[in-house]
Amino acid sequence: MNNLGRNIALWVAVALFLVVLYNVFQPSSQQSDSSQIAYSSFLDEVKNNQVQAVTITGQDITGQTKDGKSFETYAPEDAALVSKLEDAGVSVTAKPIDGG
């Protein structure tokens, strides 16, 4: 009976390890909640005062609209982008590109 208990404990530990390993390699749920939008649509939403906040990392832009929806877009080289965002009252956060 003692060996049976050890075997069961071992298989439970292996199963838990596999579940943890599976979850580690799954994409982040935060990323799947946001929708990919075109840059031109993003600019239209900025002009219409629909964007609440953005985070700019290199040329990747993530943000949130005033109705709580998350979005992602990719910005071409646009020197006036930050000015457009500030004029529209958008909260802007800038982050460096990860070196990883």
C-alpha distances in whole Angstrom, upper triangle without the diagonal:
4,5,5,6,9,10,11,13,14,16,17,19,20,21,23,25,26,27,29,30,32,33,35,37,38,42,43,43,46,48,47,49,52,55,57,60,64,65,69,67,65,69,70,67,69,72,71,70,66,64,63,61,61,59,60,59,61,62,59,60,57,58,58,61,62,60,57,56,55,57,57,60,61,65,67,70,71,73,74,70,70,73,73,69,71,74,72,70,67,64,64,61,61,58,58,57,54,54,51
4,5,5,6,9,10,11,12,15,16,17,19,20,21,23,25,26,27,29,31,32,33,35,37,40,41,42,45,47,46,48,51,54,56,59,62,64,67,65,64,68,69,66,67,71,70,68,65,63,61,60,59,57,59,57,59,60,57,58,55,57,57,60,61,59,56,55,54,55,56,58,60,63,66,68,69,71,72,69,68,71,71,68,69,72,70,68,65,62,62,59,59,56,56,55,51,52,48
4,5,5,6,9,10,10,12,14,15,16,18,20,21,23,24,26,27,29,30,32,33,35,39,40,41,44,45,45,47,50,52,54,58,61,63,66,64,63,66,68,65,66,70,69,67,64,62,61,59,58,56,57,55,57,59,56,56,54,55,56,59,60,59,55,54,53,54,54,57,58,61,64,66,68,70,71,67,67,70,70,67,68,71,69,68,64,62,61,58,58,55,55,53,50,50,46
4,5,5,6,9,10,11,12,14,15,17,18,20,21,23,24,26,27,29,30,32,33,37,38,39,42,43,43,45,48,50,52,56,59,61,64,62,61,65,66,63,64,68,67,66,62,60,59,57,56,55,56,54,56,57,54,55,53,54,54,57,58,56,53,52,51,52,52,55,57,60,63,65,67,68,69,66,65,69,68,65,67,70,68,66,63,60,60,57,57,54,54,52,49,50,46
4,5,5,6,9,10,11,12,14,15,17,18,20,21,23,24,26,27,29,31,32,36,36,37,40,42,41,43,46,49,51,54,57,59,62,60,59,63,64,61,62,66,65,63,60,58,57,55,54,52,54,52,55,56,53,53,51,52,52,55,56,54,51,50,49,50,51,54,55,58,61,63,65,67,67,64,63,67,66,63,65,68,65,63,60,58,57,54,55,52,52,51,47,48,44
4,5,5,6,9,10,10,12,14,15,16,18,20,21,22,24,26,27,29,31,34,35,36,39,41,40,42,45,48,50,53,56,58,61,60,58,62,63,60,61,65,65,63,59,57,56,54,53,51,52,50,53,54,51,52,49,51,51,54,56,54,50,50,48,50,49,52,54,57,59,61,63,65,66,63,62,65,65,62,63,66,64,63,59,57,56,53,53,50,50,48,45,45,42
4,5,5,6,9,10,11,12,14,15,17,18,20,21,23,25,26,27,29,33,34,35,38,39,39,41,44,46,48,52,55,57,60,58,57,60,62,59,60,64,63,62,58,56,55,53,52,50,52,50,52,53,50,51,48,50,50,53,55,53,50,49,47,48,48,51,52,56,58,60,62,64,65,62,61,65,64,61,63,66,64,62,59,56,56,53,53,50,49,48,44,45,41
4,5,5,6,9,10,11,12,14,15,17,18,20,21,23,24,26,27,31,32,33,36,37,37,38,42,44,46,50,53,55,58,56,55,58,59,57,58,62,61,59,56,54,53,51,50,48,50,48,50,51,48,49,46,48,48,50,52,50,47,46,45,46,46,49,51,54,57,59,61,62,63,60,59,63,62,59,61,64,61,60,56,54,54,51,51,48,48,47,43,44,41
4,6,5,6,9,10,11,12,14,15,17,18,20,21,23,25,26,30,30,31,34,36,35,37,40,43,45,49,52,53,57,55,53,57,58,56,57,60,60,58,54,52,51,49,48,46,48,46,48,50,47,47,45,46,46,49,50,49,45,45,43,45,45,48,49,52,55,57,59,60,61,58,57,61,60,57,59,62,59,58,54,52,51,49,49,46,46,44,41,42,38
4,5,5,6,9,10,11,12,14,15,16,18,20,21,23,25,28,30,31,34,35,35,37,40,42,44,48,51,52,56,54,53,56,57,55,56,60,59,58,54,52,51,49,48,46,47,45,47,48,45,46,44,45,46,49,51,49,46,45,43,44,44,47,48,51,54,56,57,59,60,57,56,60,59,56,58,61,59,58,54,52,51,48,48,45,45,43,39,40,36
4,5,5,6,9,10,11,12,14,15,16,18,20,21,23,27,28,29,32,33,33,35,38,40,42,45,48,50,53,52,51,54,55,53,54,58,57,56,52,50,49,48,46,45,46,44,46,47,44,45,42,44,44,47,49,47,44,43,41,42,42,45,46,49,52,54,56,58,59,56,55,59,58,55,57,60,58,56,53,51,50,47,47,44,44,42,39,39,36
4,5,5,6,9,10,11,12,14,15,17,18,20,22,25,26,26,30,31,31,32,36,38,40,44,47,49,52,50,49,52,53,51,52,56,55,53,50,48,47,45,44,42,44,42,44,45,42,43,40,42,42,45,46,44,41,40,39,40,40,43,45,48,51,53,55,56,57,54,53,57,56,53,55,58,55,54,50,48,47,45,45,42,42,41,38,38,35
4,5,5,6,9,10,11,12,14,15,17,19,20,24,25,26,29,30,30,32,35,38,39,43,46,48,51,49,48,51,53,50,51,55,54,53,49,47,46,44,43,41,42,40,42,44,41,41,39,40,41,44,46,44,41,40,38,39,39,42,43,46,49,51,53,54,56,52,51,55,55,51,53,56,54,52,49,47,46,43,43,40,40,38,35,36,32
4,5,5,6,9,10,10,12,14,15,17,19,22,24,25,28,29,29,31,34,36,38,42,45,46,50,48,47,50,52,49,50,54,54,52,49,47,46,44,42,40,41,39,41,42,39,40,38,40,40,43,46,44,41,39,37,38,38,41,42,45,47,50,52,53,55,51,51,54,54,51,53,56,54,52,49,47,46,43,42,39,39,37,34,34,31
4,5,5,6,9,10,11,13,14,16,17,21,22,23,26,27,27,29,32,34,36,39,42,44,47,46,45,48,49,47,48,52,51,50,47,44,44,42,41,39,40,38,40,41,38,39,36,38,38,41,43,41,38,37,35,36,36,39,40,44,46,49,50,52,53,50,49,53,52,49,51,54,52,51,47,45,44,41,41,39,39,37,34,35,31
4,5,5,6,9,10,11,12,15,16,19,20,21,24,25,25,27,30,32,34,38,41,43,46,44,43,46,48,45,46,50,49,48,44,42,41,39,38,36,38,36,38,39,36,37,34,36,36,39,41,39,36,35,33,34,34,37,39,42,45,47,48,50,51,48,47,51,50,47,49,52,49,48,44,42,41,39,39,36,36,35,32,33,29
4,5,5,6,9,10,11,13,15,18,19,21,24,25,25,27,30,32,34,37,40,42,45,44,42,46,47,45,46,50,49,48,44,42,41,39,37,35,36,34,36,38,35,36,33,35,36,39,41,40,36,35,33,34,33,36,37,40,43,45,47,49,50,46,46,50,49,46,48,51,49,47,44,42,41,38,37,34,34,33,29,30,26
4,5,5,6,9,10,11,13,16,18,19,23,23,23,25,28,30,32,35,38,40,43,42,41,44,46,44,45,48,48,47,43,41,40,38,37,35,36,34,36,36,33,34,32,34,35,38,40,39,35,34,32,32,32,34,36,39,41,44,46,48,49,45,45,49,48,45,47,50,48,47,43,41,40,38,37,34,34,32,29,30,26
4,5,5,6,9,10,11,15,16,16,20,21,20,23,25,28,30,33,36,38,41,40,38,42,43,41,42,46,45,44,40,38,37,36,34,33,34,32,34,35,32,33,30,32,32,35,37,35,32,31,29,30,30,33,34,37,40,43,44,46,47,44,43,47,46,43,45,48,46,44,41,39,38,35,35,33,33,31,28,30,26
4,5,5,6,9,10,13,14,15,18,20,20,22,25,27,29,33,36,37,40,39,37,41,42,40,41,44,44,42,39,37,36,34,32,30,32,30,32,33,30,31,28,30,31,34,36,35,31,30,28,29,28,31,33,36,39,41,42,44,45,42,41,45,44,41,43,46,44,42,39,37,36,33,33,30,30,29,26,27,23
4,5,5,7,9,12,14,16,19,19,20,22,25,27,28,32,35,36,40,38,37,40,42,40,41,44,44,43,40,37,36,34,32,30,31,29,31,32,29,30,28,30,31,34,37,36,32,30,28,29,28,30,31,35,37,39,41,43,44,41,41,44,44,41,43,46,44,43,39,37,36,33,32,29,29,27,24,25,21
4,6,6,7,10,12,14,17,17,17,20,22,24,26,29,32,34,37,36,35,38,40,38,39,42,42,41,38,35,35,33,31,29,30,28,30,31,28,29,27,29,29,32,35,34,30,28,26,27,26,29,30,33,36,38,40,42,43,40,40,43,42,40,42,45,43,42,38,36,35,32,32,29,29,27,25,26,22
4,5,5,9,9,11,14,15,15,17,20,22,24,28,31,32,35,34,32,36,37,35,36,40,39,38,35,32,32,30,28,26,28,26,28,29,26,26,24,26,26,29,32,30,27,25,23,24,24,26,28,31,34,36,38,40,41,37,37,41,40,37,39,42,40,38,35,33,32,29,29,27,27,25,23,24,21
4,6,8,9,12,14,15,15,18,20,23,24,27,30,31,35,34,32,35,37,35,36,39,39,38,35,32,31,29,27,25,26,24,26,27,24,25,23,25,26,29,32,31,27,26,23,24,23,26,27,30,32,35,36,38,39,36,35,39,39,36,38,41,39,38,34,32,31,28,27,24,25,23,20,21,18
4,7,9,12,14,14,14,17,19,21,22,26,28,30,33,32,31,34,36,34,35,39,39,37,34,32,31,29,27,25,25,23,25,26,23,24,22,25,26,29,32,31,28,26,23,23,22,24,25,28,31,33,35,37,38,35,35,39,38,35,38,41,39,38,34,32,31,28,27,24,24,22,19,20,17
4,6,8,11,11,11,14,16,18,19,23,26,28,31,29,28,32,33,31,32,36,36,35,32,29,29,27,25,23,24,22,24,25,21,22,20,22,23,26,29,28,25,22,20,20,19,22,23,27,29,32,34,36,37,33,33,37,36,33,36,39,36,36,32,30,29,27,27,24,24,22,20,22,19
4,6,9,8,8,11,13,15,16,19,22,24,27,26,24,28,30,28,29,32,32,31,28,26,26,24,22,20,21,19,21,21,18,19,17,19,20,23,26,25,22,19,17,17,16,18,20,23,26,28,30,32,33,30,30,33,32,30,32,35,33,32,28,27,26,24,23,21,21,19,18,20,17
4,5,6,7,9,11,14,15,19,22,23,26,25,23,27,28,26,27,30,30,29,26,23,23,21,19,17,19,18,20,20,17,17,15,16,17,20,23,22,19,17,14,15,14,17,19,22,25,28,29,31,32,28,28,31,30,27,30,33,30,29,26,24,23,21,21,19,20,18,17,19,17
4,5,5,6,9,12,15,18,21,23,26,24,22,26,27,25,26,29,29,27,24,22,21,20,19,18,20,19,22,22,18,18,15,16,16,19,21,20,16,14,12,14,14,18,20,23,26,29,30,32,32,28,28,31,30,27,30,32,29,29,25,24,23,21,22,21,22,21,20,23,21
4,6,5,7,11,13,16,19,21,23,21,20,23,24,22,23,26,26,24,21,18,18,16,15,14,16,16,19,19,15,15,11,12,12,15,18,17,14,12,9,11,11,15,18,21,24,26,27,29,29,25,25,28,27,24,26,28,26,25,21,20,19,18,19,18,20,19,18,21,20
4,5,6,8,10,13,17,18,21,19,18,21,23,20,21,25,25,24,21,18,18,16,15,14,15,15,17,17,13,12,10,11,13,15,19,18,15,12,9,9,9,12,14,18,21,24,24,27,27,23,23,27,25,23,25,28,25,25,21,20,19,18,18,17,18,17,17,20,18
4,6,8,10,13,17,19,21,19,18,22,23,21,22,26,25,24,21,19,20,18,17,17,18,18,20,19,16,15,12,13,14,16,19,18,15,12,10,10,10,14,16,20,23,26,27,29,29,26,26,29,27,25,28,30,27,27,23,23,22,21,21,21,22,20,20,23,21
4,7,10,13,17,18,21,18,17,21,21,19,20,24,23,22,18,17,17,16,15,16,18,18,21,20,16,15,11,12,11,13,16,14,11,9,7,8,10,14,17,20,23,26,26,29,28,25,25,28,26,23,26,28,25,24,21,20,20,20,21,21,23,22,22,25,24
4,7,9,13,15,17,15,13,17,18,15,17,20,20,19,16,14,15,14,13,13,15,16,18,17,13,11,8,9,9,11,14,13,10,7,5,5,6,10,13,16,20,23,23,25,25,21,22,24,22,20,23,24,22,21,18,18,18,17,18,18,21,20,20,24,23
4,6,10,12,14,12,11,15,16,14,16,19,19,18,15,14,15,15,14,15,16,17,19,17,13,12,10,10,10,11,15,14,12,8,6,5,6,9,12,15,18,22,22,25,24,20,22,24,22,20,23,24,21,22,19,19,19,19,20,20,22,21,22,25,24
4,7,9,12,10,10,14,15,14,16,18,19,19,16,14,17,16,14,14,15,15,17,14,11,10,9,11,12,13,17,16,15,11,9,6,5,6,9,12,15,18,19,22,22,18,20,23,20,19,22,24,21,22,19,20,19,19,19,19,21,19,21,24,23
4,6,8,6,7,10,11,11,13,15,15,16,14,13,16,15,13,15,15,16,17,14,12,10,10,11,12,12,16,16,15,12,10,7,6,6,9,11,14,17,17,20,20,16,18,21,18,17,20,21,19,20,17,19,18,19,19,20,22,21,23,26,26
4,5,5,6,9,10,11,13,14,15,17,15,14,17,17,15,16,15,17,17,13,12,11,12,13,15,14,18,18,18,15,13,10,9,6,8,9,11,15,15,18,18,15,17,19,17,16,20,21,19,21,18,20,19,20,20,21,22,21,23,26,26
4,5,5,6,9,10,11,12,14,15,14,13,16,15,13,14,13,15,14,11,10,9,11,12,14,14,18,19,19,16,14,11,9,6,6,6,8,11,11,14,14,11,14,16,13,13,17,18,16,18,16,18,16,18,18,19,20,19,22,25,26
4,5,5,6,9,10,11,12,14,14,13,17,17,15,17,16,18,18,14,14,13,14,15,16,15,18,19,20,17,16,13,12,9,10,9,11,13,12,15,14,12,15,16,13,14,17,17,16,18,17,19,18,20,20,22,24,23,26,28,30
4,5,5,6,9,10,11,12,11,11,15,15,14,17,16,19,19,16,15,13,13,13,14,12,15,16,17,14,14,11,11,9,11,11,13,16,15,18,16,14,16,17,14,14,18,17,15,17,16,18,18,20,21,23,24,24,27,29,30
4,5,5,6,9,10,11,9,8,12,12,11,13,13,16,16,13,12,10,10,10,11,10,13,14,15,13,12,9,9,7,10,9,12,15,13,16,14,11,13,15,11,11,14,15,12,14,12,15,14,16,17,19,21,21,24,27,28
4,5,5,6,9,10,10,9,13,13,12,15,14,17,17,14,14,12,13,12,13,12,15,17,17,16,15,12,12,10,12,10,12,14,11,14,12,9,11,12,9,9,13,12,10,13,12,15,14,17,18,20,22,22,25,28,30
4,5,5,6,9,9,10,13,15,14,17,17,21,21,18,17,15,15,14,14,12,14,15,17,15,16,14,14,13,15,14,15,17,15,17,15,12,15,15,11,11,15,14,11,14,13,17,17,20,21,24,26,26,29,32,33
4,5,5,6,5,6,10,12,12,15,16,19,21,18,17,14,13,11,11,8,10,12,13,12,13,11,13,12,15,14,17,19,16,18,16,13,14,15,11,10,14,13,10,12,11,14,15,18,19,22,25,25,28,31,32
4,5,5,6,5,9,10,10,14,14,18,19,17,16,13,13,11,11,9,11,13,14,14,14,13,14,13,15,13,16,17,14,16,13,10,11,11,8,7,10,9,6,9,8,11,12,15,17,20,23,24,26,30,31
4,5,8,9,12,14,14,17,18,21,22,20,19,16,17,15,15,12,13,15,17,17,17,16,17,16,17,16,18,19,15,17,13,12,13,12,8,9,11,9,7,10,10,14,15,19,20,23,26,27,30,33,35
4,6,8,11,14,15,19,20,23,24,22,21,18,18,15,14,11,11,13,15,15,16,16,18,17,19,18,20,22,19,20,17,15,16,15,12,11,13,12,8,11,11,15,17,20,22,25,28,29,32,35,36
4,6,8,11,13,17,18,22,23,21,20,17,16,13,12,9,8,11,13,14,15,15,17,17,19,18,21,22,19,20,17,14,14,14,11,9,11,10,6,8,8,12,14,17,20,23,26,27,30,33,35
4,7,10,12,15,17,21,23,21,19,15,14,11,9,6,6,8,10,10,12,12,14,15,18,18,21,22,20,21,19,16,16,16,13,11,13,13,9,10,9,12,14,17,20,22,25,26,29,32,33
4,6,8,12,14,17,19,17,16,12,11,8,6,4,6,9,9,9,10,10,12,13,15,15,19,20,18,19,17,13,13,14,12,9,11,12,8,9,6,9,10,13,16,19,22,23,25,29,30
4,7,11,14,17,20,19,17,13,11,8,6,5,5,9,9,10,10,11,13,15,17,17,21,22,20,20,18,15,14,15,13,10,11,12,9,8,5,6,9,12,15,17,21,22,24,28,29
4,7,10,13,16,16,14,10,9,5,6,7,8,11,10,11,10,10,12,13,15,15,19,20,18,19,17,13,12,14,13,9,10,13,10,9,5,4,6,8,11,14,17,19,21,24,26
4,6,10,12,12,10,7,6,4,7,9,11,14,12,12,10,9,9,10,12,12,16,17,15,16,15,11,10,13,12,9,11,14,12,11,7,6,5,6,8,11,14,15,18,21,22
4,7,10,10,8,6,5,6,9,12,15,17,15,14,11,11,10,11,12,12,15,16,15,16,16,12,11,14,14,11,13,16,15,14,10,8,6,5,6,7,10,12,14,17,19
4,6,7,6,5,7,9,12,15,18,20,18,17,14,12,10,10,9,9,12,12,12,13,14,10,10,13,14,11,13,16,16,15,12,11,7,6,5,6,8,9,12,16,17
4,6,5,6,8,11,15,18,21,23,20,19,16,14,11,11,10,10,12,13,14,15,16,13,13,16,17,15,17,20,20,19,16,14,11,9,6,5,6,6,9,12,14
4,6,8,11,14,18,20,23,25,23,22,18,16,13,12,9,9,10,10,12,13,15,13,13,16,17,16,18,21,21,21,18,17,13,11,8,8,7,6,9,12,14
4,6,10,13,17,19,22,24,22,20,17,14,11,9,6,5,7,8,9,11,13,11,12,16,16,15,17,20,20,20,17,17,14,13,10,10,10,9,12,15,16
4,7,10,14,16,20,21,19,17,14,11,7,6,5,6,9,11,12,14,16,13,13,17,16,15,18,20,19,20,16,16,13,12,10,10,11,9,12,15,16
4,7,10,13,16,18,16,14,11,8,6,5,6,7,11,12,12,14,15,11,12,15,14,12,15,17,16,16,13,12,10,10,9,10,12,12,14,17,19
4,7,10,14,15,13,11,7,6,4,6,9,10,14,16,16,18,18,14,14,17,16,13,16,18,16,16,12,12,10,10,10,11,14,13,15,19,19
4,7,10,12,10,8,6,5,7,9,12,13,16,18,17,19,18,14,14,16,15,12,14,16,14,13,10,9,9,10,11,13,16,16,18,22,23
4,7,8,6,5,4,6,9,11,15,16,19,21,20,22,20,16,16,18,16,13,15,17,14,13,10,10,11,12,15,16,19,20,22,25,26
4,5,5,5,7,8,11,13,16,17,21,22,21,22,20,17,17,18,16,13,15,16,12,12,10,11,13,15,17,19,23,23,25,29,29
4,5,7,10,12,15,17,20,20,24,25,23,24,22,19,18,19,17,14,15,16,12,11,10,11,14,16,19,22,25,26,28,32,32
4,6,9,12,15,18,21,22,26,28,26,27,25,22,22,23,20,17,19,19,16,15,14,15,17,19,22,24,27,28,29,33,33
4,7,10,13,16,20,21,25,27,26,27,25,22,21,23,21,18,19,21,17,16,14,14,16,17,20,21,25,25,26,30,30
4,7,10,13,17,19,23,25,24,26,24,21,21,23,20,17,20,21,18,17,15,15,16,17,20,21,24,24,25,29,29
4,7,11,14,16,20,22,22,24,23,19,19,21,19,16,19,21,18,17,14,14,15,15,17,18,20,20,21,25,25
4,7,11,13,16,19,19,21,20,17,17,20,18,15,18,20,17,18,14,15,14,15,16,17,19,19,20,23,23
4,7,10,13,16,16,19,19,15,16,19,17,15,19,20,18,19,15,15,14,14,14,15,17,16,17,20,21
4,6,10,13,13,16,16,13,15,18,16,14,18,20,18,19,16,16,15,15,15,15,17,15,18,20,21
4,7,10,11,14,15,12,14,17,16,15,18,20,19,20,17,18,15,15,14,15,15,14,16,19,19
4,6,7,10,11,9,11,14,13,13,16,18,17,19,16,17,14,15,13,15,15,14,17,20,21
4,6,9,11,10,13,15,14,15,18,19,19,21,19,20,17,18,16,17,17,16,19,20,22
4,6,9,9,11,14,14,15,17,19,19,21,19,20,17,17,15,16,16,15,19,20,23
4,5,5,9,10,10,12,14,15,16,18,16,18,15,16,15,17,17,17,21,23,25
4,6,7,8,10,12,13,14,16,18,16,17,15,16,14,17,17,18,22,23,26
4,6,5,6,9,10,11,13,15,14,15,13,16,15,18,19,20,24,26,29
4,5,5,6,9,10,11,13,11,13,11,13,12,15,17,18,21,24,26
4,5,5,6,9,10,11,9,10,8,10,10,14,15,17,21,23,26
4,5,5,6,9,10,10,11,10,13,14,17,19,21,24,27,30
4,6,5,6,9,9,11,11,14,15,18,21,22,25,28,31
4,5,5,6,5,8,7,11,12,16,19,20,23,27,29
4,5,5,6,7,8,11,13,17,20,22,25,28,30
4,5,8,10,11,15,17,20,23,25,28,31,34
4,6,9,11,15,17,20,23,25,28,31,33
4,6,9,13,16,19,22,24,27,31,33
4,6,10,13,16,19,21,24,27,29
4,7,10,13,17,19,22,25,27
4,7,10,13,16,18,22,24
4,7,10,13,15,19,20
4,7,10,12,15,18
4,7,9,12,14
4,6,9,12
4,6,9
4,5
4
